[in-house]
Amino acid sequence: MFTIKESNLNAGYLKEANLKGFNLTGAELIEVNLEGANLEGANLEGANLEGANLKGANLKRAKLEGSDLKRANLQGTNLQEADLKWANLQGANLRETNLEGTDLDWAILIGANLEGSDLIEANLQGANLEAANLREANLREANLKEANLEVADFIKANLQGANLEAANLRGADLFMANLEGANLEAANLKEAHYLSFDQLSKVKTLYDTKLDKELLTPLKEKYPGLFKSLEQQFLENQSNLLL
């Protein structure tokens, strides 16, 4: 592995550079131009990439734990299976980015633009996505447990089978979002915009979910089974199979 550990490359020009497997741990890369660069498998743990241009770069399986990517341009970047635990991506541009299977555990994504991004099976547990743009993003089977999604934009987003247990969706815009099979146990959906009876009727569970009264009452009347925990549902299904 080539090493540029703790180097200072602020405002440098590394467009389309081949940095595959490089060790850039703790490197200062503020506003550096890495457009189209190959950083597959590179180690950027704790690196400062604030305002960097990584448009179209390849960061597949890169290690970015605890890195600073505030206001970075990551549009169209390949971050598949990358490690972004505890990374700061506040205000970053992640539009149409490949984040499939990426680990964003407890990452900061406040106000980030993730419109049209691929987040299939991504891990966003505890991540802060307040006011983030997730319009038309694909979050199928993503883990959003305990994530802060307050006032986030989920217009036409795919949340099919996603885990939203204990997530904060207060004031989020869920117009035409696909919630089929989503786990909403203990989630906060108070004051969510354009959330419909039909959308909620297709989820996996609404056990202990916080809902506005105009949705809560009719759902309990028509779909009482949705308000049972997943454990309760499983035990009842097993019991019915034995009859």
ZADO-1210 file (C-alpha; in nm, 4 decimals, padded with zeros to 6 digits):
<atoms>
<atom x="00.0000" y="00.0000" z="00.0000" code="MET" pos="1"/>
<atom x="00.1397" y="00.3398" z="-00.1006" code="PHE" pos="2"/>
<atom x="00.1469" y="00.5906" z="00.1857" code="THR" pos="3"/>
<atom x="00.0879" y="00.9677" z="00.1939" code="ILE" pos="4"/>
<atom x="-00.0052" y="00.9559" z="00.5602" code="LYS" pos="5"/>
<atom x="-00.0881" y="01.2903" z="00.7240" code="GLU" pos="6"/>
<atom x="00.0217" y="01.4788" z="00.4112" code="SER" pos="7"/>
<atom x="-00.0946" y="01.8317" z="00.3317" code="ASN" pos="8"/>
<atom x="-00.2425" y="01.8491" z="-00.0174" code="LEU" pos="9"/>
<atom x="-00.4864" y="02.1330" z="00.0436" code="ASN" pos="10"/>
<atom x="-00.6350" y="02.2786" z="-00.2770" code="ALA" pos="11"/>
<atom x="-00.4207" y="02.0374" z="-00.4785" code="GLY" pos="12"/>
<atom x="-00.5001" y="01.9020" z="-00.8235" code="TYR" pos="13"/>
<atom x="-00.5313" y="01.5243" z="-00.8451" code="LEU" pos="14"/>
<atom x="-00.7958" y="01.4958" z="-01.1146" code="LYS" pos="15"/>
<atom x="-00.8276" y="01.1372" z="-01.2464" code="GLU" pos="16"/>
<atom x="-00.5264" y="01.0315" z="-01.0349" code="ALA" pos="17"/>
<atom x="-00.4781" y="00.6608" z="-00.9657" code="ASN" pos="18"/>
<atom x="-00.4657" y="00.6348" z="-00.5850" code="LEU" pos="19"/>
<atom x="-00.5992" y="00.2828" z="-00.5568" code="LYS" pos="20"/>
<atom x="-00.5075" y="00.1316" z="-00.2204" code="GLY" pos="21"/>
<atom x="-00.3190" y="00.4435" z="-00.1050" code="PHE" pos="22"/>
<atom x="-00.2846" y="00.5161" z="00.2660" code="ASN" pos="23"/>
<atom x="-00.4072" y="00.8738" z="00.3155" code="LEU" pos="24"/>
<atom x="-00.4875" y="00.8422" z="00.6852" code="THR" pos="25"/>
<atom x="-00.5322" y="01.1847" z="00.8424" code="GLY" pos="26"/>
<atom x="-00.4335" y="01.3654" z="00.5215" code="ALA" pos="27"/>
<atom x="-00.5252" y="01.7335" z="00.4738" code="GLU" pos="28"/>
<atom x="-00.7165" y="01.7421" z="00.1446" code="LEU" pos="29"/>
<atom x="-00.9271" y="02.0548" z="00.1876" code="ILE" pos="30"/>
<atom x="-01.0813" y="02.1623" z="-00.1453" code="GLU" pos="31"/>
<atom x="-00.8538" y="01.9232" z="-00.3359" code="VAL" pos="32"/>
<atom x="-00.9662" y="01.8303" z="-00.6881" code="ASN" pos="33"/>
<atom x="-01.0020" y="01.4505" z="-00.7066" code="LEU" pos="34"/>
<atom x="-01.2627" y="01.4459" z="-00.9819" code="GLU" pos="35"/>
<atom x="-01.2688" y="01.1051" z="-01.1499" code="GLY" pos="36"/>
<atom x="-00.9843" y="00.9755" z="-00.9317" code="ALA" pos="37"/>
<atom x="-00.9474" y="00.6064" z="-00.8511" code="ASN" pos="38"/>
<atom x="-00.9423" y="00.5651" z="-00.4720" code="LEU" pos="39"/>
<atom x="-01.0733" y="00.2108" z="-00.4578" code="GLU" pos="40"/>
<atom x="-00.9778" y="00.0508" z="-00.1267" code="GLY" pos="41"/>
<atom x="-00.7836" y="00.3608" z="-00.0181" code="ALA" pos="42"/>
<atom x="-00.7489" y="00.4413" z="00.3512" code="ASN" pos="43"/>
<atom x="-00.8781" y="00.7937" z="00.4220" code="LEU" pos="44"/>
<atom x="-00.9642" y="00.7455" z="00.7885" code="GLU" pos="45"/>
<atom x="-00.9706" y="01.0797" z="00.9682" code="GLY" pos="46"/>
<atom x="-00.8806" y="01.2663" z="00.6481" code="ALA" pos="47"/>
<atom x="-00.9960" y="01.6262" z="00.5995" code="ASN" pos="48"/>
<atom x="-01.1745" y="01.6480" z="00.2637" code="LEU" pos="49"/>
<atom x="-01.3864" y="01.9522" z="00.3419" code="GLU" pos="50"/>
<atom x="-01.5049" y="02.1120" z="00.0189" code="GLY" pos="51"/>
<atom x="-01.3150" y="01.8567" z="-00.1920" code="ALA" pos="52"/>
<atom x="-01.4256" y="01.7719" z="-00.5454" code="ASN" pos="53"/>
<atom x="-01.4725" y="01.3944" z="-00.5720" code="LEU" pos="54"/>
<atom x="-01.7245" y="01.4031" z="-00.8539" code="LYS" pos="55"/>
<atom x="-01.7319" y="01.0699" z="-01.0378" code="GLY" pos="56"/>
<atom x="-01.4477" y="00.9279" z="-00.8274" code="ALA" pos="57"/>
<atom x="-01.4184" y="00.5581" z="-00.7447" code="ASN" pos="58"/>
<atom x="-01.4183" y="00.5081" z="-00.3671" code="LEU" pos="59"/>
<atom x="-01.5442" y="00.1511" z="-00.3658" code="LYS" pos="60"/>
<atom x="-01.4587" y="-00.0166" z="-00.0333" code="ARG" pos="61"/>
<atom x="-01.2582" y="00.2903" z="00.0728" code="ALA" pos="62"/>
<atom x="-01.2033" y="00.3498" z="00.4447" code="LYS" pos="63"/>
<atom x="-01.3383" y="00.6923" z="00.5403" code="LEU" pos="64"/>
<atom x="-01.4269" y="00.6388" z="00.9056" code="GLU" pos="65"/>
<atom x="-01.4328" y="00.9698" z="01.0924" code="GLY" pos="66"/>
<atom x="-01.3366" y="01.1680" z="00.7819" code="SER" pos="67"/>
<atom x="-01.4480" y="01.5278" z="00.7241" code="ASP" pos="68"/>
<atom x="-01.6409" y="01.5612" z="00.3975" code="LEU" pos="69"/>
<atom x="-01.8405" y="01.8735" z="00.4778" code="LYS" pos="70"/>
<atom x="-01.9623" y="02.0447" z="00.1584" code="ARG" pos="71"/>
<atom x="-01.7690" y="01.7940" z="-00.0545" code="ALA" pos="72"/>
<atom x="-01.8881" y="01.7226" z="-00.4089" code="ASN" pos="73"/>
<atom x="-01.9487" y="01.3473" z="-00.4347" code="LEU" pos="74"/>
<atom x="-02.1985" y="01.3559" z="-00.7203" code="GLN" pos="75"/>
<atom x="-02.1955" y="01.0317" z="-00.9174" code="GLY" pos="76"/>
<atom x="-01.9229" y="00.8870" z="-00.6963" code="THR" pos="77"/>
<atom x="-01.8950" y="00.5127" z="-00.6385" code="ASN" pos="78"/>
<atom x="-01.8959" y="00.4587" z="-00.2608" code="LEU" pos="79"/>
<atom x="-02.0254" y="00.1030" z="-00.2731" code="GLN" pos="80"/>
<atom x="-01.9405" y="-00.0857" z="00.0484" code="GLU" pos="81"/>
<atom x="-01.7236" y="00.2035" z="00.1703" code="ALA" pos="82"/>
<atom x="-01.6755" y="00.2622" z="00.5438" code="ASP" pos="83"/>
<atom x="-01.8122" y="00.6056" z="00.6377" code="LEU" pos="84"/>
<atom x="-01.8854" y="00.5433" z="01.0045" code="LYS" pos="85"/>
<atom x="-01.8885" y="00.8685" z="01.2042" code="TRP" pos="86"/>
<atom x="-01.7987" y="01.0671" z="00.8896" code="ALA" pos="87"/>
<atom x="-01.9132" y="01.4291" z="00.8603" code="ASN" pos="88"/>
<atom x="-02.0975" y="01.4823" z="00.5314" code="LEU" pos="89"/>
<atom x="-02.2946" y="01.7890" z="00.6326" code="GLN" pos="90"/>
<atom x="-02.4067" y="01.9808" z="00.3247" code="GLY" pos="91"/>
<atom x="-02.2289" y="01.7366" z="00.0915" code="ALA" pos="92"/>
<atom x="-02.3503" y="01.6737" z="-00.2637" code="ASN" pos="93"/>
<atom x="-02.4182" y="01.2997" z="-00.2980" code="LEU" pos="94"/>
<atom x="-02.6625" y="01.3236" z="-00.5834" code="ARG" pos="95"/>
<atom x="-02.6915" y="01.0008" z="-00.7886" code="GLU" pos="96"/>
<atom x="-02.4131" y="00.8442" z="-00.5823" code="THR" pos="97"/>
<atom x="-02.3690" y="00.4685" z="-00.5435" code="ASN" pos="98"/>
<atom x="-02.3925" y="00.3957" z="-00.1699" code="LEU" pos="99"/>
<atom x="-02.5110" y="00.0363" z="-00.1975" code="GLU" pos="100"/>
<atom x="-02.4080" y="-00.1588" z="00.1118" code="GLY" pos="101"/>
<atom x="-02.2161" y="00.1424" z="00.2461" code="THR" pos="102"/>
<atom x="-02.1637" y="00.1780" z="00.6219" code="ASP" pos="103"/>
<atom x="-02.2820" y="00.5243" z="00.7327" code="LEU" pos="104"/>
<atom x="-02.3311" y="00.4259" z="01.0959" code="ASP" pos="105"/>
<atom x="-02.3746" y="00.7480" z="01.3027" code="TRP" pos="106"/>
<atom x="-02.2598" y="00.9650" z="01.0104" code="ALA" pos="107"/>
<atom x="-02.3578" y="01.3335" z="00.9926" code="ILE" pos="108"/>
<atom x="-02.5564" y="01.4093" z="00.6765" code="LEU" pos="109"/>
<atom x="-02.7441" y="01.7220" z="00.7842" code="ILE" pos="110"/>
<atom x="-02.8693" y="01.9044" z="00.4752" code="GLY" pos="111"/>
<atom x="-02.6885" y="01.6639" z="00.2419" code="ALA" pos="112"/>
<atom x="-02.8174" y="01.6141" z="-00.1124" code="ASN" pos="113"/>
<atom x="-02.8790" y="01.2427" z="-00.1778" code="LEU" pos="114"/>
<atom x="-03.1348" y="01.2857" z="-00.4535" code="GLU" pos="115"/>
<atom x="-03.1534" y="00.9789" z="-00.6778" code="GLY" pos="116"/>
<atom x="-02.8808" y="00.7980" z="-00.4864" code="SER" pos="117"/>
<atom x="-02.8589" y="00.4201" z="-00.4505" code="ASP" pos="118"/>
<atom x="-02.8652" y="00.3291" z="-00.0802" code="LEU" pos="119"/>
<atom x="-02.9802" y="-00.0327" z="-00.1132" code="ILE" pos="120"/>
<atom x="-02.8907" y="-00.2218" z="00.2071" code="GLU" pos="121"/>
<atom x="-02.6880" y="00.0749" z="00.3329" code="ALA" pos="122"/>
<atom x="-02.6309" y="00.1014" z="00.7079" code="ASN" pos="123"/>
<atom x="-02.7490" y="00.4410" z="00.8357" code="LEU" pos="124"/>
<atom x="-02.8124" y="00.3451" z="01.1968" code="GLN" pos="125"/>
<atom x="-02.8065" y="00.6523" z="01.4185" code="GLY" pos="126"/>
<atom x="-02.7135" y="00.8761" z="01.1251" code="ALA" pos="127"/>
<atom x="-02.8228" y="01.2407" z="01.1306" code="ASN" pos="128"/>
<atom x="-03.0068" y="01.3200" z="00.8064" code="LEU" pos="129"/>
<atom x="-03.2010" y="01.6204" z="00.9290" code="GLU" pos="130"/>
<atom x="-03.3268" y="01.8269" z="00.6333" code="ALA" pos="131"/>
<atom x="-03.1459" y="01.5966" z="00.3890" code="ALA" pos="132"/>
<atom x="-03.2708" y="01.5605" z="00.0314" code="ASN" pos="133"/>
<atom x="-03.3511" y="01.1931" z="-00.0363" code="LEU" pos="134"/>
<atom x="-03.5928" y="01.2579" z="-00.3196" code="ARG" pos="135"/>
<atom x="-03.6235" y="00.9491" z="-00.5441" code="GLU" pos="136"/>
<atom x="-03.3411" y="00.7773" z="-00.3518" code="ALA" pos="137"/>
<atom x="-03.3439" y="00.3973" z="-00.3358" code="ASN" pos="138"/>
<atom x="-03.3296" y="00.2898" z="00.0306" code="LEU" pos="139"/>
<atom x="-03.4596" y="-00.0634" z="-00.0169" code="ARG" pos="140"/>
<atom x="-03.3660" y="-00.2824" z="00.2823" code="GLU" pos="141"/>
<atom x="-03.1577" y="00.0027" z="00.4279" code="ALA" pos="142"/>
<atom x="-03.0991" y="00.0189" z="00.8035" code="ASN" pos="143"/>
<atom x="-03.2203" y="00.3555" z="00.9389" code="LEU" pos="144"/>
<atom x="-03.2701" y="00.2446" z="01.2976" code="LYS" pos="145"/>
<atom x="-03.2581" y="00.5418" z="01.5377" code="GLU" pos="146"/>
<atom x="-03.1701" y="00.7769" z="01.2500" code="ALA" pos="147"/>
<atom x="-03.2674" y="01.1435" z="01.2661" code="ASN" pos="148"/>
<atom x="-03.4749" y="01.2110" z="00.9536" code="LEU" pos="149"/>
<atom x="-03.6567" y="01.5203" z="01.0770" code="GLU" pos="150"/>
<atom x="-03.7924" y="01.7371" z="00.7929" code="VAL" pos="151"/>
<atom x="-03.6050" y="01.5234" z="00.5374" code="ALA" pos="152"/>
<atom x="-03.7355" y="01.5059" z="00.1788" code="ASP" pos="153"/>
<atom x="-03.8422" y="01.1501" z="00.0840" code="PHE" pos="154"/>
<atom x="-04.0585" y="01.2414" z="-00.2156" code="ILE" pos="155"/>
<atom x="-04.0893" y="00.9311" z="-00.4367" code="LYS" pos="156"/>
<atom x="-03.8156" y="00.7564" z="-00.2354" code="ALA" pos="157"/>
<atom x="-03.8093" y="00.3773" z="-00.2152" code="ASN" pos="158"/>
<atom x="-03.8113" y="00.2613" z="00.1487" code="LEU" pos="159"/>
<atom x="-03.9363" y="-00.0872" z="00.0745" code="GLN" pos="160"/>
<atom x="-03.8316" y="-00.3247" z="00.3514" code="GLY" pos="161"/>
<atom x="-03.6262" y="-00.0545" z="00.5245" code="ALA" pos="162"/>
<atom x="-03.5676" y="-00.0660" z="00.8999" code="ASN" pos="163"/>
<atom x="-03.6935" y="00.2627" z="01.0481" code="LEU" pos="164"/>
<atom x="-03.7228" y="00.1406" z="01.4064" code="GLU" pos="165"/>
<atom x="-03.7133" y="00.4342" z="01.6496" code="ALA" pos="166"/>
<atom x="-03.6271" y="00.6728" z="01.3628" code="ALA" pos="167"/>
<atom x="-03.7308" y="01.0385" z="01.3869" code="ASN" pos="168"/>
<atom x="-03.9364" y="01.1301" z="01.0784" code="LEU" pos="169"/>
<atom x="-04.1114" y="01.4273" z="01.2335" code="ARG" pos="170"/>
<atom x="-04.2078" y="01.6764" z="00.9644" code="GLY" pos="171"/>
<atom x="-04.0576" y="01.4639" z="00.6859" code="ALA" pos="172"/>
<atom x="-04.2085" y="01.4815" z="00.3355" code="ASP" pos="173"/>
<atom x="-04.3185" y="01.1305" z="00.2342" code="LEU" pos="174"/>
<atom x="-04.5169" y="01.2156" z="-00.0791" code="PHE" pos="175"/>
<atom x="-04.5453" y="00.8978" z="-00.2910" code="MET" pos="176"/>
<atom x="-04.2706" y="00.7262" z="-00.0887" code="ALA" pos="177"/>
<atom x="-04.2791" y="00.3453" z="-00.1000" code="ASN" pos="178"/>
<atom x="-04.3091" y="00.2140" z="00.2577" code="LEU" pos="179"/>
<atom x="-04.4113" y="-00.1414" z="00.1700" code="GLU" pos="180"/>
<atom x="-04.2735" y="-00.3857" z="00.4278" code="GLY" pos="181"/>
<atom x="-04.0918" y="-00.1128" z="00.6224" code="ALA" pos="182"/>
<atom x="-04.0382" y="-00.1561" z="00.9958" code="ASN" pos="183"/>
<atom x="-04.1780" y="00.1545" z="01.1682" code="LEU" pos="184"/>
<atom x="-04.1718" y="00.0263" z="01.5265" code="GLU" pos="185"/>
<atom x="-04.1366" y="00.3176" z="01.7709" code="ALA" pos="186"/>
<atom x="-04.0747" y="00.5607" z="01.4826" code="ALA" pos="187"/>
<atom x="-04.1887" y="00.9225" z="01.5138" code="ASN" pos="188"/>
<atom x="-04.4113" y="01.0217" z="01.2203" code="LEU" pos="189"/>
<atom x="-04.5796" y="01.3174" z="01.3855" code="LYS" pos="190"/>
<atom x="-04.6493" y="01.6074" z="01.1480" code="GLU" pos="191"/>
<atom x="-04.5109" y="01.4109" z="00.8519" code="ALA" pos="192"/>
<atom x="-04.6224" y="01.5638" z="00.5213" code="HIS" pos="193"/>
<atom x="-04.8280" y="01.3796" z="00.2569" code="TYR" pos="194"/>
<atom x="-04.8252" y="01.0544" z="00.4553" code="LEU" pos="195"/>
<atom x="-05.1303" y="00.8527" z="00.3574" code="SER" pos="196"/>
<atom x="-05.3469" y="00.5772" z="00.5017" code="PHE" pos="197"/>
<atom x="-05.2637" y="00.3636" z="00.1973" code="ASP" pos="198"/>
<atom x="-04.8871" y="00.3990" z="00.2479" code="GLN" pos="199"/>
<atom x="-04.9088" y="00.2978" z="00.6140" code="LEU" pos="200"/>
<atom x="-05.1394" y="00.0038" z="00.5475" code="SER" pos="201"/>
<atom x="-04.8517" y="-00.1693" z="00.3641" code="LYS" pos="202"/>
<atom x="-04.5820" y="-00.1422" z="00.6317" code="VAL" pos="203"/>
<atom x="-04.4563" y="-00.4348" z="00.8399" code="LYS" pos="204"/>
<atom x="-04.5470" y="-00.2906" z="01.1806" code="THR" pos="205"/>
<atom x="-04.6722" y="00.0267" z="01.3493" code="LEU" pos="206"/>
<atom x="-04.6084" y="-00.1015" z="01.6999" code="TYR" pos="207"/>
<atom x="-04.5483" y="00.1929" z="01.9356" code="ASP" pos="208"/>
<atom x="-04.5297" y="00.4284" z="01.6341" code="THR" pos="209"/>
<atom x="-04.6063" y="00.7959" z="01.6952" code="LYS" pos="210"/>
<atom x="-04.8727" y="00.9048" z="01.4455" code="LEU" pos="211"/>
<atom x="-05.1098" y="01.1973" z="01.4096" code="ASP" pos="212"/>
<atom x="-05.4602" y="01.1108" z="01.5300" code="LYS" pos="213"/>
<atom x="-05.6243" y="01.1413" z="01.1878" code="GLU" pos="214"/>
<atom x="-05.4133" y="00.8466" z="01.0673" code="LEU" pos="215"/>
<atom x="-05.3817" y="00.6518" z="01.3916" code="LEU" pos="216"/>
<atom x="-05.7530" y="00.6050" z="01.4582" code="THR" pos="217"/>
<atom x="-05.8658" y="00.4646" z="01.1188" code="PRO" pos="218"/>
<atom x="-05.5558" y="00.2450" z="01.0896" code="LEU" pos="219"/>
<atom x="-05.6207" y="00.0868" z="01.4298" code="LYS" pos="220"/>
<atom x="-05.9797" y="00.0204" z="01.3298" code="GLU" pos="221"/>
<atom x="-05.9019" y="-00.1416" z="00.9938" code="LYS" pos="222"/>
<atom x="-05.5562" y="-00.2936" z="01.0529" code="TYR" pos="223"/>
<atom x="-05.5242" y="-00.3773" z="01.4252" code="PRO" pos="224"/>
<atom x="-05.2609" y="-00.6399" z="01.3443" code="GLY" pos="225"/>
<atom x="-05.0170" y="-00.3688" z="01.2349" code="LEU" pos="226"/>
<atom x="-05.0011" y="-00.2429" z="01.5925" code="PHE" pos="227"/>
<atom x="-04.8539" y="-00.5677" z="01.7189" code="LYS" pos="228"/>
<atom x="-04.4784" y="-00.6062" z="01.7543" code="SER" pos="229"/>
<atom x="-04.2902" y="-00.8170" z="01.5006" code="LEU" pos="230"/>
<atom x="-04.2330" y="-01.0735" z="01.7746" code="GLU" pos="231"/>
<atom x="-04.6065" y="-01.0918" z="01.8449" code="GLN" pos="232"/>
<atom x="-04.6821" y="-01.1259" z="01.4738" code="GLN" pos="233"/>
<atom x="-04.4270" y="-01.4069" z="01.4395" code="PHE" pos="234"/>
<atom x="-04.5608" y="-01.6000" z="01.7387" code="LEU" pos="235"/>
<atom x="-04.9186" y="-01.5687" z="01.6154" code="GLU" pos="236"/>
<atom x="-04.8198" y="-01.6876" z="01.2682" code="ASN" pos="237"/>
<atom x="-04.6377" y="-01.9866" z="01.4178" code="GLN" pos="238"/>
<atom x="-04.9389" y="-02.0666" z="01.6335" code="SER" pos="239"/>
<atom x="-05.1725" y="-02.0520" z="01.3320" code="ASN" pos="240"/>
<atom x="-04.9455" y="-02.2905" z="01.1388" code="LEU" pos="241"/>
<atom x="-04.9801" y="-02.5472" z="01.4174" code="LEU" pos="242"/>
<atom x="-05.3603" y="-02.5389" z="01.4087" code="LEU" pos="243"/>
</atoms>
